Amino acid sequence: MTKSRNKKNDLLGSPLPGFILLPAFKVWREQRGKLGVLAWRRAASPAAPASSEIAQAFISLPRPIPKAIIGRGKERVLQRQKLIESAEASEPSYEELLASFSITGRANFARQIPDGPPPFFGGYGVLDDFIKLADRPDSHILAFAAHWGPLGICRHRKSWTHSLAERSIVNVRKVCAPLGADKSKGLEGWEPLDIWREYSRDARAIALEAIELKNNRTRAKDRVSPLFARVAEWVRTAATPLATFEDRDDQLPWPCGFGAAFGVSGVHQILALQLLGIVAGGRELAQCSHCGLPFVVTGHREGARRFCPSCIEESVPLRYASRDYRVRHKPKAGL
């Protein structure tokens, strides 16, 4: 990895269209007086997946791959080697790919941007996980930041990119830097954990407000405008650049491969764009019938109840279905 030592606008990553090229970080908790903070340092390699117990609480974090899956994959890799020149060889399976790219039973998941037009860029499940952090222990915030990176909080208690949005030709302000990043030339820093929870609560409130207003045909004007203003503030302070890219082919329909995409370089920008996507971009929002948290609907869901990915993974819908079955088949009194 090439380490930037003097570019403040490169502290949290390099923007590339269609791909999230975030630097790797090592994070830990520190105590500064009465303040609990998340300390971070640029690292040479991505952090190992969080423990199974913590990773299961998230949908956007990599998690340890079960040894049984890795074992089956290795067996199939050996079988493929025997059939490599045979016509019987088929496409590699999911388990084979995991075995091929695993290191000591762990797999590293790329932080890619899913396909789709702007503003639907950003890691899958990042916003869904982030809005839960307000009520989670510090260890969960550390696990999230270890994979997605810090927010880059500056001395104004905002993401440092807010200073980029506030600069102008006639009033050029000094670009902010994350706390502690000036002395280390962008290689390390720290940020209060309480600010993480403030950002998380605000993002959750925006998402819940958007759900209610989107699903209500009669909307109070004094609620719509403030909601849009809050989202606009997230997007403005994120200062996400628009990067152009060219894959020119004269045979393609106009514009012949030329395009543009958001140049995401930090997790705050991912969160801002996902909030923009769910509020103004038309994506369907729902509130989990079990935990009450908002989430983005990514597929067709049957039934009156809606469950977030975390609750689905914990088999919550099955428990509701079992309870409904018992209620329907409960013997009637007097029979």
C-alpha positions, 0 to 999 in steps of 0.5 A, spaced: 500 500 500 502 506 498 501 511 504 500 518 503 504 523 508 502 530 506 495 530 502 490 531 507 484 530 502 487 523 501 487 521 509 481 516 508 482 513 501 482 514 494 476 515 490 475 510 484 468 510 480 465 503 481 469 501 486 471 502 494 478 503 494 478 504 502 485 503 506 486 498 511 485 500 518 487 498 525 482 500 531 482 500 538 479 503 544 482 508 548 480 513 554 482 520 554 480 523 561 473 521 561 472 520 554 472 514 551 475 514 544 476 510 537 483 510 536 485 508 528 492 507 525 493 506 517 495 498 516 498 494 511 493 489 510 485 489 512 483 487 519 481 480 520 473 478 520 470 480 527 468 474 532 462 470 530 458 473 536 459 480 533 459 479 526 453 475 526 450 482 529 452 485 522 450 484 515 456 488 512 462 485 516 466 479 513 465 473 518 469 467 519 468 461 514 466 455 517 471 450 517 466 444 514 465 449 508 473 450 507 474 443 508 469 441 502 472 446 498 479 443 498 476 436 497 473 439 490 479 443 489 483 436 489 478 433 485 478 439 480 486 438 479 485 431 477 479 433 472 483 439 469 484 436 462 478 432 462 471 434 459 468 433 465 470 439 469 465 444 471 465 451 473 468 452 480 463 452 486 462 457 491 466 453 496 471 452 492 472 459 491 472 460 498 477 455 499 482 458 494 482 465 497 481 463 504 487 464 509 487 460 516 479 459 515 478 466 513 476 470 507 477 477 505 470 480 502 472 486 497 468 492 499 465 493 492 459 498 490 453 494 487 451 495 480 446 501 479 445 508 477 447 513 482 445 515 488 445 507 489 453 506 491 456 504 497 457 497 500 451 493 501 448 493 508 453 499 511 447 503 513 443 498 516 448 496 520 450 503 522 444 505 525 444 500 530 450 502 533 447 507 537 445 502 542 450 497 541 457 496 546 463 499 544 466 493 541 461 493 535 463 500 533 470 498 533 468 492 529 464 496 524 470 501 524 475 496 523 472 494 516 469 500 514 474 505 517 473 511 521 468 517 520 474 522 520 471 526 526 475 533 526 475 539 531 468 541 529 465 534 531 464 533 524 467 529 518 473 533 516 470 533 509 465 538 511 471 543 510 471 541 503 464 543 502 465 550 506 471 552 502 470 557 496 474 562 492 473 568 496 473 565 503 478 559 502 478 556 509 483 551 511 482 544 510 480 540 516 483 534 518 481 528 523 483 529 530 490 527 531 491 526 524 495 533 523 501 530 527 501 523 524 501 526 517 494 522 516 497 515 518 493 515 525 488 519 529 482 518 534 475 520 534 470 520 540 465 514 541 459 518 543 460 522 536 459 515 533 452 514 537 450 521 535 451 520 527 448 513 528 442 516 532 441 521 526 441 516 521 436 512 524 431 518 525 432 520 518 430 513 515 424 512 520 422 519 518 422 517 511 419 510 512 413 514 515 412 520 510 413 515 504 408 510 506 403 516 508 399 519 503 398 526 507 404 529 509 405 535 513 409 540 510 413 542 516 416 535 516 418 534 509 422 540 508 426 539 515 427 531 513 430 533 506 434 539 509 437 533 514 439 529 508 442 535 504 446 536 510 449 529 510 450 529 503 453 536 503 458 535 509 460 528 505 463 532 499 463 526 495 466 528 488 463 526 482 469 522 478 468 521 470 471 515 467 471 513 459 471 506 456 469 508 449 467 504 444 464 507 438 459 501 437 456 502 443 449 507 444 451 514 446 454 516 450 459 510 447 461 508 454 463 515 457 460 515 464 460 518 471 460 515 478 461 518 485 468 517 488 467 514 494 473 515 499 470 514 506 465 511 510 461 517 511 460 518 504 457 511 503 452 513 509 450 520 506 449 517 499 445 511 502 441 516 506 440 520 499 438 513 496 433 511 500 430 518 501 430 521 494 432 515 490 426 511 490 428 505 494 423 502 498 424 502 506 421 498 511 421 497 519 422 491 522 416 488 525 421 485 530 426 489 532 423 496 529 429 498 526 429 501 519 432 497 513 432 497 505 428 492 502 432 489 496 427 484 494 420 481 494 417 480 501 411 476 502 406 477 508 404 483 512 410 483 516 417 485 514 423 483 517 430 486 517 436 481 514 439 481 521 432 478 524 432 473 518 439 470 519 436 469 527 430 465 524 425 470 527 420 469 522 420 462 523 418 463 530 413 468 528 410 463 523 410 458 529 406 462 534 401 464 528 400 456 527 399 455 534 394 460 535 390 458 528 390 451 531 389 452 538 383 448 540 376 452 541 374 453 548 368 448 550 370 443 544 
